[in-house]
Amino acid sequence: MRNRIKSFVFILTLLLLYTSISSPQEKNSVDEKSIKAIINKFYDEDPFVNGEAIAEIVKSGNKTIDYLIESLEADNDNVRWCSAIALGKIAPEGERAIPFLTKALRDSNSNVRYCSAIALGKFREASETSIPDLQKLLNDDDEDVRWAAYISLSKINKESINQAPELSEILQKLEYLTPQFMKELNVPGVSIALIRNNETEFIKGFGVEDVRTSAPVTNETMFEACSMSKPVFAYLVLKLTEQKKLNLDVPLSTYLPEEFVCEDENYSNQITARMILAHTSGFPNWRKGEEEREGPIPIYFKPGQRFSYSGEGYYYLQRVVEKVTGKPLEEYARETLFKPLGLKHSSYVWTDEIDSLISCGHDALGKFLGKSKYLHSNSAYTFYSTAEDYARFIIEILKLAKANGSITNKSIKEMLSPQIDVMVRNPIDRPGSALGLFVYWGLGWAIDSTSSGKIYYHSGANRTGFRCYSQFRLDEGSGIVIMTNGLNGGELWSRLIKEIGDF
């Protein structure tokens, strides 16, 4: 009798255990009808309802994968979006969803592409078949999608994103896209120089330097470098610091006292060359009436506290440099930089000798605006140069940065070290591993911290009808200079950089 009771208890225990395991009432388990009811909430326009539904479906994990695969192909954008989110939260469970998430990378909705890319990254090596489609997303129109593709590729196979484009591929894009963008944006003339392995690899002019004469852009055509004048000037300032004639951290009032309008009278005696070069002086970009009238110059905040782009600051530092050297900026620049580097077509001022080489500026419709004659140098914007000369300047920086042990090497490293976190500007739009994350400013150069390293750059825009851009990478010894003579040139170089990235 006692043995029968024991056997009965044992069988009953097994039955209860089996029931608890297989019961449809098990916690986090739902039947087909319940799953479809939850997924149906993805159609709701309230994102909070969507979020609750996603959280609920995720609790059941792998059991919902097939239903989510089906809803990932629904006609409704929001349903596909929510389905991709849910699959991403369930991953790395549900590997059978990988082909469908890969297909979703081609979805017309950027939110679906974004979440599908993120989801695939969670499967790591298991989703290796998705690499070709993820690589295509590195050039997606949506910046967030590009970032998601990069993150996932870095988890699946890091090497799949670090392949530098072939020079022939870059040249093909430039040859095809530049004339196309010029026509679309009414930009008459463009000059481009490419740098690879610390040498100029390609120089070419496109279009005309003057729409009235149809004179073609050549390698000797000089453009207004606009604000790209500033990094050149920063180099000259650092040469003075090497000669112990100027200290980056000594108040400039020590060299040249000036009266500024500010809340605290001490602000005028706190501004240093470092602050000027990194745009933390507190000056506006330009004073009212511009610098030529010598009107009052305001200081809007305590120097050194935050970033605020200022050409006015560079003009003040120029006056300090001229005081210290006893020479006009153009003369000092020619002796210190232009002649030593063989920059035959570069100048901070207009002269009769270079007049025939200087391009004219054009408006947004591509019509003639005028031809500038900067008779007085301004370190912030009057630099005339060719794409070839500016590339030589960048190459000098690239080479000096690797010349271990020299004083110049220390200065270049100082120039390219982040001085201030720039919270008010977005990174330049580039594809793939050149995707910008944060923006800093060095001494003269902007710095994008990207997924694969730092990219140094500067753009320029003069109302006389010029838009220019340059960038380089120390680790690759690569760079590009783009000069245009049209007001829409900024859009042109932006589109080109978005295509070719960190070359």
C-alpha positions as CSV (number, residue, x, y, z in Angstrom):
1,M,0.0,0.0,0.0
2,R,2.8,2.4,1.0
3,N,4.6,1.6,-2.3
4,R,1.4,2.4,-4.3
5,I,1.1,5.7,-2.6
6,K,4.7,6.6,-3.4
7,S,4.2,5.6,-7.1
8,F,1.0,7.7,-7.2
9,V,2.8,10.7,-5.8
10,F,5.7,10.3,-8.2
11,I,3.4,10.1,-11.2
12,L,1.4,13.1,-10.0
13,T,4.6,15.1,-9.6
14,L,5.6,14.3,-13.2
15,L,2.2,15.3,-14.5
16,L,2.3,18.6,-12.7
17,L,5.9,19.2,-13.9
18,Y,4.9,18.4,-17.5
19,T,1.8,20.7,-17.2
20,S,3.9,23.6,-15.9
21,I,6.4,23.2,-18.7
22,S,3.9,22.9,-21.6
23,S,1.1,25.0,-20.3
24,P,0.0,27.9,-22.6
25,Q,-0.3,29.9,-19.5
26,E,3.4,29.8,-18.8
27,K,4.9,33.2,-18.0
28,N,6.1,35.1,-21.1
29,S,4.4,32.6,-23.4
30,V,1.7,33.6,-25.8
31,D,-0.3,31.7,-28.5
32,E,-0.6,32.6,-32.1
33,K,-3.7,34.7,-31.6
34,S,-2.1,36.7,-28.8
35,I,1.1,37.3,-30.8
36,K,-0.9,38.6,-33.8
37,A,-3.0,40.8,-31.5
38,I,0.2,42.4,-30.0
39,I,1.8,42.9,-33.4
40,N,-1.4,44.5,-34.6
41,K,-0.6,47.3,-32.1
42,F,2.3,48.2,-34.4
43,Y,-0.4,49.9,-36.6
44,D,-1.3,52.3,-33.8
45,E,-0.1,55.9,-34.4
46,D,0.8,56.3,-30.7
47,P,4.5,55.5,-30.3
48,F,3.9,54.7,-26.6
49,V,1.5,52.0,-27.6
50,N,4.1,50.7,-30.1
51,G,6.7,50.7,-27.4
52,E,4.5,48.7,-25.0
53,A,3.7,46.2,-27.7
54,I,7.4,45.7,-28.6
55,A,8.3,45.2,-24.9
56,E,5.5,42.6,-24.6
57,I,6.5,40.7,-27.8
58,V,10.1,40.6,-26.8
59,K,9.2,38.7,-23.6
60,S,8.3,35.7,-25.7
61,G,11.6,35.8,-27.5
62,N,12.2,33.2,-30.2
63,K,8.6,32.1,-30.4
64,T,7.6,35.3,-32.1
65,I,10.4,35.4,-34.7
66,D,8.3,34.0,-37.6
67,Y,5.5,36.4,-36.9
68,L,7.9,39.3,-36.8
69,I,9.5,38.2,-40.0
70,E,6.1,38.3,-41.6
71,S,5.3,41.8,-40.2
72,L,8.7,43.0,-41.3
73,E,7.4,42.9,-44.8
74,A,4.0,44.6,-44.1
75,D,2.9,47.5,-46.3
76,N,2.8,49.8,-43.3
77,D,6.1,51.7,-42.6
78,N,5.5,51.8,-38.9
79,V,4.8,48.1,-38.6
80,R,8.0,47.3,-40.4
81,W,9.9,49.8,-38.2
82,C,8.5,48.2,-35.0
83,S,9.2,44.7,-36.2
84,A,12.8,45.6,-36.9
85,I,13.1,47.1,-33.4
86,A,11.6,44.0,-31.8
87,L,13.9,41.6,-33.8
88,G,16.9,43.7,-32.7
89,K,15.9,43.4,-29.1
90,I,15.4,39.6,-29.4
91,A,18.7,39.1,-31.2
92,P,21.0,37.2,-31.0
93,E,18.1,34.8,-30.8
94,G,16.2,34.2,-34.0
95,E,19.1,33.8,-36.5
96,R,16.5,32.7,-39.1
97,A,15.5,36.4,-39.3
98,I,18.9,37.4,-40.7
99,P,18.0,37.1,-44.5
100,F,14.8,39.1,-43.9
101,L,16.6,41.8,-41.9
102,T,19.2,41.9,-44.7
103,K,16.5,42.5,-47.2
104,A,15.0,45.2,-45.0
105,L,18.3,47.1,-45.4
106,R,16.9,48.1,-48.8
107,D,13.6,49.4,-47.3
108,S,12.4,52.8,-48.6
109,N,12.0,53.9,-44.9
110,S,15.2,55.1,-43.3
111,N,14.0,54.1,-39.8
112,V,13.5,50.5,-41.0
113,R,17.0,50.5,-42.6
114,Y,18.5,51.9,-39.4
115,C,16.9,49.4,-37.0
116,S,17.5,46.5,-39.3
117,A,21.2,47.4,-39.5
118,I,21.4,47.6,-35.7
119,A,19.7,44.2,-35.4
120,L,22.1,42.5,-37.8
121,G,25.1,43.7,-35.7
122,K,23.8,41.8,-32.7
123,F,24.1,38.5,-34.5
124,R,27.8,39.3,-35.1
125,E,29.6,36.7,-37.3
126,A,26.3,34.8,-37.9
127,S,25.1,37.7,-40.1
128,E,28.2,37.7,-42.3
129,T,26.1,37.3,-45.4
130,S,24.6,40.7,-44.8
131,I,28.0,42.5,-45.2
132,P,27.6,43.5,-48.9
133,D,24.3,45.1,-48.2
134,L,25.6,46.8,-45.0
135,Q,28.6,48.2,-47.0
136,K,26.2,49.8,-49.4
137,L,24.5,51.6,-46.5
138,L,27.8,53.3,-45.7
139,N,26.8,55.7,-48.4
140,D,23.2,56.0,-47.4
141,D,21.5,59.4,-47.7
142,D,20.6,59.2,-44.0
143,E,23.5,59.9,-41.6
144,D,22.0,57.7,-38.8
145,V,21.7,54.8,-41.2
146,R,25.4,55.2,-42.2
147,W,26.4,55.2,-38.6
148,A,24.3,52.0,-37.9
149,A,25.9,50.3,-40.8
150,Y,29.3,51.1,-39.6
151,I,28.6,49.9,-36.1
152,S,27.2,46.6,-37.3
153,L,30.0,46.0,-39.7
154,S,32.5,46.7,-36.9
155,K,30.9,43.9,-34.9
156,I,30.5,41.4,-37.8
157,N,33.8,41.9,-39.5
158,K,35.9,45.1,-38.8
159,E,38.0,44.6,-41.9
160,S,35.0,45.1,-44.1
161,I,34.9,48.8,-43.4
162,N,38.6,49.7,-43.4
163,Q,39.3,49.3,-47.0
164,A,40.6,52.5,-48.6
165,P,39.0,53.3,-52.0
166,E,41.2,52.8,-55.0
167,L,42.6,56.1,-56.5
168,S,41.0,55.1,-59.9
169,E,37.6,54.8,-58.2
170,I,38.0,58.3,-56.6
171,L,39.2,59.9,-59.9
172,Q,36.3,58.3,-61.7
173,K,33.8,59.8,-59.3
174,L,35.5,63.2,-59.5
175,E,35.6,63.2,-63.3
176,Y,31.9,62.3,-63.5
177,L,30.3,64.1,-60.6
178,T,32.2,67.4,-60.7
179,P,30.9,68.6,-64.1
180,Q,27.4,67.2,-63.2
181,F,27.3,69.2,-59.9
182,M,28.7,72.3,-61.6
183,K,25.9,72.3,-64.1
184,E,23.2,71.6,-61.6
185,L,24.5,74.3,-59.1
186,N,25.6,76.9,-61.6
187,V,29.2,76.9,-60.5
188,P,31.4,78.1,-63.4
189,G,34.8,76.9,-62.3
190,V,36.4,74.3,-60.0
191,S,39.9,73.3,-59.2
192,I,40.7,70.1,-57.3
193,A,44.0,68.6,-55.9
194,L,44.3,65.1,-54.3
195,I,47.0,64.1,-51.9
196,R,48.0,60.5,-51.3
197,N,51.0,59.2,-49.4
198,N,52.1,62.7,-48.7
199,E,52.3,63.6,-52.4
200,T,50.0,65.4,-54.8
201,E,48.5,62.6,-57.0
202,F,46.0,64.6,-59.1
203,I,45.3,68.2,-60.0
204,K,42.6,69.3,-62.4
205,G,40.7,72.4,-63.3
206,F,37.0,72.2,-64.5
207,G,35.0,74.9,-66.2
208,V,35.9,78.5,-66.6
209,E,37.4,81.2,-64.4
210,D,35.3,84.0,-65.9
211,V,31.9,83.4,-67.7
212,R,32.3,86.5,-69.7
213,T,35.5,85.4,-71.4
214,S,35.1,81.6,-71.0
215,A,38.8,81.4,-70.1
216,P,39.3,77.9,-68.7
217,V,40.4,77.0,-65.2
218,T,44.0,75.8,-65.2
219,N,46.4,74.5,-62.6
220,E,47.6,78.1,-62.3
221,T,44.2,79.7,-61.7
222,M,44.1,81.4,-58.4
223,F,41.0,81.4,-56.2
224,E,40.1,83.3,-53.1
225,A,40.8,80.7,-50.4
226,C,38.4,82.6,-48.2
227,S,38.6,81.3,-44.5
228,M,41.1,78.7,-45.6
229,S,43.4,81.7,-45.1
230,K,43.3,81.0,-41.4
231,P,45.2,77.7,-41.2
232,V,48.0,79.3,-43.3
233,F,48.2,82.2,-40.8
234,A,48.2,79.8,-37.9
235,Y,51.3,78.1,-39.4
236,L,53.0,81.5,-39.5
237,V,52.1,82.2,-35.9
238,L,53.5,78.9,-34.8
239,K,56.8,79.7,-36.6
240,L,57.0,82.8,-34.4
241,T,56.5,80.7,-31.3
242,E,59.4,78.5,-32.4
243,Q,61.6,81.6,-32.6
244,K,60.5,82.6,-29.1
245,K,59.1,85.9,-30.5
246,L,55.5,85.0,-29.5
247,N,54.0,82.9,-26.7
248,L,50.7,81.1,-27.3
249,D,49.6,81.6,-23.7
250,V,50.8,85.1,-23.0
251,P,48.1,87.8,-23.2
252,L,48.2,89.6,-26.5
253,S,47.9,92.9,-24.7
254,T,51.5,92.4,-23.7
255,Y,52.5,92.8,-27.3
256,L,49.8,95.1,-28.5
257,P,47.3,96.6,-26.1
258,E,43.9,97.4,-27.6
259,E,40.6,98.6,-26.1
260,F,37.6,96.3,-26.5
261,V,34.0,96.7,-25.4
262,C,33.2,94.1,-22.7
263,E,31.3,93.5,-19.5
264,D,34.6,93.0,-17.5
265,E,37.5,95.3,-18.3
266,N,39.9,92.5,-17.5
267,Y,38.7,90.5,-20.5
268,S,40.9,92.6,-22.8
269,N,44.0,91.5,-21.0
270,Q,43.1,87.8,-21.0
271,I,43.0,87.0,-24.7
272,T,45.9,84.9,-25.9
273,A,47.1,83.7,-29.3
274,R,45.9,80.2,-28.5
275,M,42.4,81.5,-27.8
276,I,42.4,83.3,-31.1
277,L,43.5,80.3,-33.2
278,A,41.0,78.1,-31.5
279,H,38.2,80.6,-31.7
280,T,37.6,81.0,-27.9
281,S,38.5,84.7,-27.6
282,G,34.9,85.9,-27.2
283,F,35.0,88.1,-30.2
284,P,32.2,88.1,-32.8
285,N,33.0,86.9,-36.3
286,W,33.2,90.6,-37.4
287,R,32.5,93.9,-35.7
288,K,29.7,96.1,-37.0
289,G,31.0,98.1,-40.0
290,E,33.7,95.4,-40.5
291,E,37.4,95.8,-39.7
292,E,38.4,98.5,-42.2
293,R,36.4,101.2,-40.4
294,E,38.0,100.4,-37.1
295,G,34.8,100.5,-35.1
296,P,34.4,99.2,-31.6
297,I,35.1,95.5,-31.1
298,P,33.0,93.7,-28.5
299,I,34.0,90.7,-26.3
300,Y,30.8,88.7,-25.6
301,F,32.0,86.3,-23.0
302,K,35.0,85.5,-20.8
303,P,37.9,84.5,-23.1
304,G,38.7,80.9,-23.2
305,Q,35.4,79.6,-22.0
306,R,33.7,78.4,-25.2
307,F,33.9,78.2,-29.0
308,S,32.7,81.1,-31.1
309,Y,34.1,81.5,-34.6
310,S,35.8,84.8,-35.1
311,G,37.6,86.3,-38.1
312,E,38.0,89.5,-36.0
313,G,40.2,87.6,-33.6
314,Y,42.5,86.5,-36.4
315,Y,42.8,90.1,-37.6
316,Y,43.8,91.2,-34.1
317,L,46.4,88.5,-33.9
318,Q,47.6,89.6,-37.4
319,R,48.3,93.1,-36.0
320,V,50.2,91.5,-33.2
321,V,52.3,89.5,-35.6
322,E,53.0,92.6,-37.7
323,K,54.1,94.4,-34.6
324,V,56.4,91.6,-33.4
325,T,58.0,91.0,-36.8
326,G,58.0,94.6,-37.9
327,K,56.7,93.5,-41.3
328,P,53.4,93.4,-43.1
329,L,51.7,90.0,-43.1
330,E,52.3,89.5,-46.8
331,E,56.1,90.1,-46.5
332,Y,56.4,87.8,-43.5
333,A,54.4,85.1,-45.1
334,R,56.4,85.3,-48.3
335,E,59.7,85.0,-46.5
336,T,58.6,82.3,-44.0
337,L,56.3,80.1,-46.1
338,F,55.6,80.9,-49.7
339,K,59.3,81.0,-50.9
340,P,60.6,78.1,-48.8
341,L,57.7,75.8,-50.1
342,G,57.8,77.1,-53.6
343,L,54.2,78.5,-53.5
344,K,54.5,80.6,-56.6
345,H,50.8,81.3,-56.9
346,S,49.9,82.4,-53.3
347,S,49.5,85.8,-51.8
348,Y,47.6,87.6,-49.1
349,V,47.2,90.7,-51.3
350,W,46.4,91.5,-54.9
351,T,49.2,92.6,-57.2
352,D,49.5,93.4,-60.9
353,E,51.7,90.3,-61.4
354,I,48.9,87.9,-60.3
355,D,45.9,89.8,-61.6
356,S,45.7,87.8,-64.8
357,L,45.7,84.5,-62.8
358,I,42.9,85.4,-60.3
359,S,39.5,83.9,-61.0
360,C,36.4,86.0,-61.0
361,G,33.5,85.4,-58.5
362,H,30.0,84.4,-59.6
363,D,26.6,84.4,-58.0
364,A,24.2,81.6,-57.3
365,L,23.0,81.7,-60.9
366,G,26.5,81.5,-62.2
367,K,26.6,85.1,-63.3
368,F,29.6,87.3,-63.0
369,L,29.9,89.1,-59.7
370,G,33.3,90.7,-59.8
371,K,37.1,90.4,-59.4
372,S,38.5,91.2,-56.0
373,K,41.5,93.4,-55.4
374,Y,42.5,92.9,-51.8
375,L,45.1,95.7,-51.4
376,H,45.3,95.1,-47.6
377,S,46.0,91.7,-46.2
378,N,43.6,90.1,-43.8
379,S,44.7,86.8,-42.2
380,A,41.1,85.6,-42.0
381,Y,40.0,85.7,-45.7
382,T,42.2,87.5,-48.3
383,F,44.6,84.6,-49.2
384,Y,44.7,84.0,-53.0
385,S,46.0,80.6,-54.0
386,T,45.7,77.6,-56.3
387,A,44.5,74.2,-55.4
388,E,48.0,72.9,-56.1
389,D,49.7,75.4,-53.8
390,Y,47.3,74.8,-51.0
391,A,47.9,71.1,-51.4
392,R,51.7,71.7,-51.0
393,F,50.9,73.6,-47.8
394,I,49.0,70.6,-46.5
395,I,51.8,68.2,-47.5
396,E,54.2,70.3,-45.5
397,I,52.1,69.8,-42.5
398,L,51.8,66.1,-43.2
399,K,55.6,65.7,-43.5
400,L,56.5,67.9,-40.5
401,A,54.0,66.0,-38.3
402,K,56.2,62.9,-38.9
403,A,59.6,64.5,-38.6
404,N,60.3,63.3,-35.1
405,G,62.5,65.4,-32.9
406,S,62.2,68.8,-34.6
407,I,60.8,71.9,-33.0
408,T,58.5,72.2,-36.0
409,N,57.1,68.7,-35.3
410,K,56.2,69.9,-31.8
411,S,54.4,72.9,-33.2
412,I,52.5,70.9,-35.8
413,K,51.4,68.5,-33.1
414,E,50.2,71.5,-31.1
415,M,48.4,72.8,-34.1
416,L,46.5,69.6,-34.6
417,S,45.7,68.9,-31.0
418,P,42.0,69.5,-30.0
419,Q,41.8,72.7,-28.0
420,I,38.0,73.1,-27.6
421,D,35.0,70.9,-28.0
422,V,32.8,72.5,-30.6
423,M,29.2,71.9,-29.5
424,V,27.6,74.2,-32.1
425,R,28.8,72.6,-35.3
426,N,28.0,69.2,-36.9
427,P,30.7,67.0,-38.4
428,I,31.3,67.2,-42.1
429,D,29.0,64.7,-43.9
430,R,31.2,61.8,-45.0
431,P,30.5,58.1,-45.8
432,G,31.6,54.9,-44.2
433,S,34.3,54.9,-41.5
434,A,34.8,58.6,-42.1
435,L,31.5,59.3,-40.4
436,G,32.0,62.2,-38.0
437,L,31.1,61.8,-34.4
438,F,32.4,64.9,-32.6
439,V,33.9,68.3,-33.7
440,Y,36.9,69.9,-32.1
441,W,39.0,72.9,-33.0
442,G,42.8,72.9,-33.0
443,L,45.0,75.9,-33.7
444,G,43.7,77.0,-37.1
445,W,42.1,73.7,-38.1
446,A,38.7,72.1,-37.4
447,I,38.9,68.4,-36.3
448,D,36.3,65.8,-36.9
449,S,36.7,62.8,-34.6
450,T,35.5,60.0,-36.8
451,S,34.9,56.3,-36.5
452,S,38.3,55.5,-37.9
453,G,40.4,58.5,-36.7
454,K,40.8,62.3,-36.9
455,I,40.2,64.3,-40.1
456,Y,41.5,67.9,-40.1
457,Y,39.7,70.4,-42.3
458,H,38.7,73.9,-43.1
459,S,36.1,75.4,-45.4
460,G,35.8,79.0,-46.7
461,A,33.1,81.3,-48.0
462,N,33.6,84.8,-49.3
463,R,30.6,86.9,-50.5
464,T,32.6,87.9,-53.5
465,G,31.6,84.5,-55.0
466,F,34.0,81.8,-53.8
467,R,33.5,78.6,-51.8
468,C,36.4,76.4,-50.9
469,Y,37.3,73.3,-48.8
470,S,40.3,71.3,-47.7
471,Q,40.9,68.3,-45.5
472,F,43.6,65.8,-44.7
473,R,44.5,62.7,-42.5
474,L,47.8,62.2,-40.8
475,D,47.6,58.5,-40.6
476,E,46.9,58.0,-44.3
477,G,49.0,61.0,-45.6
478,S,46.0,61.8,-47.7
479,G,44.0,65.0,-48.4
480,I,41.9,67.0,-50.9
481,V,41.6,70.7,-51.8
482,I,38.5,71.9,-53.6
483,M,38.3,75.5,-54.8
484,T,35.2,77.0,-56.6
485,N,34.3,80.4,-58.0
486,G,30.5,80.3,-57.4
487,L,28.3,81.0,-54.4
488,N,26.8,77.5,-54.7
489,G,30.3,76.0,-54.5
490,G,29.7,75.1,-50.8
491,E,27.0,72.7,-51.9
492,L,29.2,71.3,-54.6
493,W,32.2,70.4,-52.3
494,S,29.7,69.1,-49.7
495,R,28.3,66.6,-52.2
496,L,31.7,65.6,-53.4
497,I,33.0,64.9,-49.9
498,K,29.9,63.0,-49.1
499,E,30.8,60.7,-52.0
500,I,34.5,60.2,-51.6
501,G,34.8,60.5,-47.8
502,D,38.2,60.8,-46.1
503,F,40.5,60.8,-49.1
